[in-house]
Amino acid sequence: MNKTLNTSPDNTPPSGLKKFWSDFSESTTAVVALIIFFTILFIALFAPWVSPSDPYDLTSVDIMNSRLPPGSEDFAGNIYLLGTDGAGRDMLSAIIYGLRVSLGVGALSGFVALILGAAVGLSAAYFGGRFETISMRIVDIQLSFPSILMALIILAAFGKGVEKTVIALILVQWAYYARAARASALVEKNKEYVEAAHCLALGHRRIILSHIMPNCMAPLIVVGTLQTAHAISLEATLSFLGLGLPITEPSLGLLIGNGFDYMYSGDFWISIFPGVALLITIVSINLVGDQLRDMFNPRLQK
């Protein structure tokens, strides 16, 4: 009996972005987390247009509106949905601006740490020898210390500031990327396509950048997603302790720290609402990272 081959596009397996989204959308929780994260990202990027006011504009802050509870209205008719803090700033606006700074610090530090760690890890796996031994021993030593302890030591030596906080987070995170990049590169460097590149007498830089690195990006993306959430929480912790960003910069950690002193007087919203915003941001990023980990790790796939 003759059988006709069905070449209908409906029966062809998805590829590229369609395949990626098909695998990612298997988890409803991850999809919801992704939507929440993009909503937070949109609000943070367009903070000047989304927020009701600029909380760090001294002309728009009135000390008479200090510590107003959520839903209060001032004499000018302005309604504060989340209340005000001790300085009379609108908490909703302060949280929106704080999200922009926290996401910016976490993303920038994670991106630079990814480049630095990937360069060290790929080079260590490819060249081996003494460079691999020394670099990996440095990674092992750094990972044996808690991240918060290292960040505290670095900022205690350098002082406060946005740039110094970013540098501290880079120095804390790069070792995670280096270990992940080395582990992936050790598997890839012995495959046939790398041996073929050696036979063609391609340069070391071209082999690493054009052949090995693209096949190591999947685990690095997973590590990068999870480390971004870790960097945001670490920056918030440092700012809460008074060692991260200066008080003139909006940050969720600073907002939580500023409202902590008012907790005992019953003004819980000054500290609770920034904490809830920080929690939702970190949880949404972690849920997306967990789904990416399940997708890229064959052992964790259903």
C-alpha positions as CSV (number, residue, x, y, z in Angstrom):
1,M,0.0,0.0,0.0
2,N,1.4,3.4,-1.0
3,K,1.8,6.0,1.7
4,T,2.0,9.7,0.9
5,L,4.5,11.7,2.9
6,N,2.7,14.5,4.8
7,T,4.7,17.7,4.4
8,S,2.2,20.0,6.0
9,P,3.7,22.7,8.0
10,D,1.4,21.9,10.9
11,N,3.2,18.6,11.4
12,T,6.8,19.9,11.2
13,P,8.5,20.2,14.5
14,P,9.0,23.7,15.8
15,S,12.5,25.2,15.6
16,G,14.4,28.2,16.8
17,L,12.3,30.7,18.8
18,K,9.1,28.6,18.4
19,K,10.8,25.6,19.9
20,F,12.2,27.7,22.7
21,W,8.8,29.2,23.5
22,S,7.1,25.8,23.2
23,D,9.4,24.3,25.8
24,F,9.3,27.4,28.1
25,S,5.5,27.7,28.0
26,E,5.1,24.1,29.4
27,S,5.4,25.7,32.8
28,T,2.5,28.1,33.5
29,T,4.3,29.4,36.5
30,A,7.3,30.4,34.5
31,V,5.1,32.2,31.9
32,V,3.3,34.2,34.6
33,A,6.7,35.0,36.2
34,L,8.0,36.2,32.9
35,I,5.0,38.4,32.4
36,I,5.5,39.9,35.9
37,F,9.2,40.5,35.3
38,F,8.6,42.2,32.0
39,T,5.9,44.4,33.6
40,I,8.4,45.3,36.3
41,L,11.1,46.0,33.7
42,F,8.7,48.2,31.7
43,I,7.7,50.2,34.8
44,A,11.4,50.6,35.8
45,L,12.5,51.7,32.4
46,F,9.8,54.3,32.0
47,A,9.8,55.4,35.6
48,P,9.7,59.2,34.9
49,W,6.5,58.8,32.9
50,V,4.9,56.0,34.9
51,S,5.4,57.2,38.5
52,P,3.0,59.8,39.9
53,S,5.9,62.1,40.9
54,D,9.7,62.3,41.2
55,P,10.3,61.4,44.8
56,Y,13.8,62.8,44.7
57,D,12.8,66.2,43.4
58,L,12.9,68.5,46.5
59,T,10.3,70.9,45.0
60,S,7.7,68.1,45.0
61,V,8.3,66.9,48.5
62,D,6.5,68.4,51.5
63,I,7.6,67.4,55.0
64,M,4.0,68.1,56.2
65,N,3.0,64.9,54.2
66,S,5.3,62.8,56.3
67,R,4.3,59.2,57.1
68,L,0.8,59.4,55.6
69,P,-0.9,55.9,55.6
70,P,-1.8,54.2,52.3
71,G,-4.8,55.9,50.5
72,S,-4.3,59.2,52.2
73,E,-5.0,62.6,50.6
74,D,-3.0,65.7,51.3
75,F,-4.3,69.3,51.3
76,A,-3.5,69.7,47.6
77,G,-5.8,66.8,46.7
78,N,-3.0,64.4,45.8
79,I,-3.7,60.7,46.8
80,Y,-0.9,58.5,48.0
81,L,-1.9,54.9,47.2
82,L,1.0,53.4,49.2
83,G,1.4,56.3,51.6
84,T,4.5,58.4,52.2
85,D,7.8,57.9,54.0
86,G,9.4,59.9,56.8
87,A,10.5,62.6,54.3
88,G,7.0,63.0,52.7
89,R,7.9,61.2,49.5
90,D,5.3,59.2,47.7
91,M,6.1,55.5,48.4
92,L,4.7,54.3,45.0
93,S,7.0,56.7,43.1
94,A,9.9,55.8,45.4
95,I,9.5,52.1,44.7
96,I,9.2,52.6,41.0
97,Y,12.5,54.6,40.9
98,G,14.1,52.1,43.3
99,L,13.2,49.3,40.9
100,R,15.0,51.0,38.1
101,V,18.2,51.4,40.2
102,S,18.1,47.9,41.6
103,L,17.5,46.3,38.2
104,G,20.2,48.5,36.6
105,V,22.8,47.6,39.2
106,G,22.0,43.9,39.1
107,A,21.9,43.7,35.3
108,L,25.1,45.7,34.7
109,S,27.1,43.8,37.3
110,G,25.8,40.5,36.0
111,F,26.7,41.4,32.4
112,V,30.3,42.4,33.2
113,A,30.8,39.5,35.5
114,L,29.5,37.2,32.7
115,I,32.1,38.5,30.3
116,L,34.9,38.3,32.8
117,G,34.0,34.9,34.1
118,A,33.3,33.4,30.7
119,A,36.7,34.6,29.5
120,V,38.5,33.0,32.4
121,G,36.6,29.8,32.3
122,L,36.8,29.3,28.5
123,S,40.5,30.1,28.5
124,A,41.2,27.7,31.4
125,A,39.4,24.8,29.8
126,Y,40.9,25.4,26.4
127,F,44.6,26.0,27.3
128,G,44.7,24.0,30.5
129,G,48.1,23.7,32.2
130,R,49.2,26.1,34.8
131,F,46.7,28.8,33.9
132,E,43.8,26.5,34.5
133,T,45.3,25.3,37.8
134,I,45.9,28.8,39.2
135,S,42.6,30.3,37.9
136,M,40.4,27.5,39.2
137,R,42.1,27.5,42.6
138,I,41.3,31.2,42.8
139,V,37.7,30.4,41.9
140,D,37.5,27.7,44.5
141,I,38.9,29.9,47.2
142,Q,36.5,32.7,46.4
143,L,33.5,30.4,46.3
144,S,34.4,29.1,49.7
145,F,33.5,32.5,51.2
146,P,30.0,33.8,51.5
147,S,29.1,36.4,48.9
148,I,27.8,38.9,51.4
149,L,31.1,38.7,53.4
150,M,33.2,39.4,50.3
151,A,31.0,42.3,49.3
152,L,31.1,43.8,52.7
153,I,34.9,43.6,52.8
154,I,35.2,45.3,49.4
155,L,32.8,48.1,50.1
156,A,34.3,48.7,53.5
157,A,37.7,49.2,51.8
158,F,36.4,51.3,48.8
159,G,33.4,53.1,50.4
160,K,29.8,53.8,49.2
161,G,28.8,54.6,45.6
162,V,27.0,53.2,42.6
163,E,30.2,52.4,40.7
164,K,31.8,50.8,43.8
165,T,28.8,48.7,44.5
166,V,28.8,47.5,40.8
167,I,32.5,46.7,41.1
168,A,31.9,44.8,44.3
169,L,29.1,42.7,42.8
170,I,31.3,42.0,39.7
171,L,34.1,40.7,41.9
172,V,31.7,38.6,43.9
173,Q,29.9,37.0,40.9
174,W,32.6,36.3,38.2
175,A,33.7,33.1,39.8
176,Y,30.2,31.5,39.3
177,Y,30.4,32.2,35.6
178,A,34.0,31.0,35.3
179,R,33.2,27.6,36.8
180,A,30.1,27.2,34.6
181,A,32.0,28.2,31.5
182,R,34.9,25.9,32.2
183,A,32.7,22.9,32.9
184,S,30.8,23.4,29.5
185,A,34.0,24.1,27.6
186,L,35.7,21.0,28.8
187,V,32.9,18.9,27.2
188,E,33.0,20.9,24.0
189,K,36.7,21.2,23.3
190,N,37.1,17.4,22.7
191,K,34.3,17.2,20.1
192,E,34.9,16.6,16.4
193,Y,34.1,20.2,15.2
194,V,36.8,21.6,17.5
195,E,39.3,19.0,16.2
196,A,38.3,20.0,12.6
197,A,39.0,23.6,13.5
198,H,42.4,22.7,14.7
199,C,43.1,20.8,11.4
200,L,42.1,23.9,9.5
201,A,44.8,25.8,11.5
202,L,42.3,28.3,12.9
203,G,43.6,30.6,15.6
204,H,42.9,30.0,19.2
205,R,40.8,33.1,19.6
206,R,38.6,32.2,16.6
207,I,38.1,28.6,17.9
208,I,37.1,29.9,21.4
209,L,34.9,32.7,20.3
210,S,33.3,31.2,17.1
211,H,33.1,27.5,18.0
212,I,33.3,26.7,21.7
213,M,31.6,29.8,23.2
214,P,28.3,29.6,21.3
215,N,27.8,26.0,22.5
216,C,28.5,27.1,26.1
217,M,25.9,29.9,26.2
218,A,23.0,27.8,27.4
219,P,24.3,27.1,30.9
220,L,25.7,30.6,31.1
221,I,22.3,32.1,30.4
222,V,20.8,30.0,33.2
223,V,23.6,31.0,35.6
224,G,23.2,34.7,34.5
225,T,19.5,34.7,35.2
226,L,19.9,33.3,38.7
227,Q,22.9,35.4,39.5
228,T,21.0,38.6,38.4
229,A,18.4,37.9,41.1
230,H,21.2,37.2,43.6
231,A,22.9,40.5,42.7
232,I,19.7,42.4,43.2
233,S,19.1,40.9,46.6
234,L,22.8,41.4,47.5
235,E,22.7,45.0,46.6
236,A,19.5,45.5,48.6
237,T,21.2,43.9,51.6
238,L,24.3,46.1,51.3
239,S,22.2,49.2,51.0
240,F,20.0,48.1,53.9
241,L,23.2,47.8,56.0
242,G,24.3,51.3,54.9
243,L,27.3,50.1,52.8
244,G,25.9,50.0,49.3
245,L,24.3,52.9,47.5
246,P,24.4,56.4,49.0
247,I,21.2,57.8,50.5
248,T,20.8,60.2,47.6
249,E,20.2,57.3,45.2
250,P,16.9,55.5,45.1
251,S,17.1,51.8,45.9
252,L,14.8,49.2,47.3
253,G,17.3,48.3,50.0
254,L,17.6,51.9,51.1
255,L,13.8,52.3,51.2
256,I,13.5,49.2,53.3
257,G,16.3,50.5,55.6
258,N,14.7,53.9,55.9
259,G,11.4,52.5,56.9
260,F,12.8,50.0,59.4
261,D,13.0,52.6,62.2
262,Y,9.3,53.3,61.8
263,M,8.1,49.7,62.1
264,Y,7.8,50.0,65.9
265,S,5.6,53.1,65.6
266,G,3.1,51.3,63.4
267,D,4.1,52.8,60.1
268,F,4.7,49.5,58.5
269,W,4.1,50.5,54.9
270,I,7.3,52.5,54.6
271,S,9.3,49.3,54.8
272,I,6.9,46.5,53.9
273,F,5.9,47.8,50.4
274,P,9.5,48.1,49.1
275,G,10.2,44.7,50.6
276,V,7.2,43.2,48.7
277,A,8.4,44.8,45.5
278,L,11.9,43.3,46.0
279,L,10.4,39.9,46.8
280,I,8.2,39.8,43.7
281,T,11.1,40.9,41.5
282,I,13.5,38.3,42.8
283,V,11.0,35.4,42.8
284,S,9.9,36.2,39.2
285,I,13.5,36.1,38.0
286,N,14.3,32.9,39.9
287,L,11.2,31.2,38.5
288,V,12.2,32.1,34.9
289,G,15.8,30.9,35.7
290,D,14.5,27.6,37.1
291,Q,12.5,26.9,33.9
292,L,15.5,27.7,31.7
293,R,17.6,25.3,33.8
294,D,15.1,22.6,33.3
295,M,15.0,23.3,29.6
296,F,18.8,23.3,29.1
297,N,19.7,20.4,31.5
298,P,18.7,17.0,29.9
299,R,18.8,15.4,33.4
300,L,16.0,17.7,34.6
301,Q,13.8,17.4,31.6
302,K,10.5,15.4,31.9
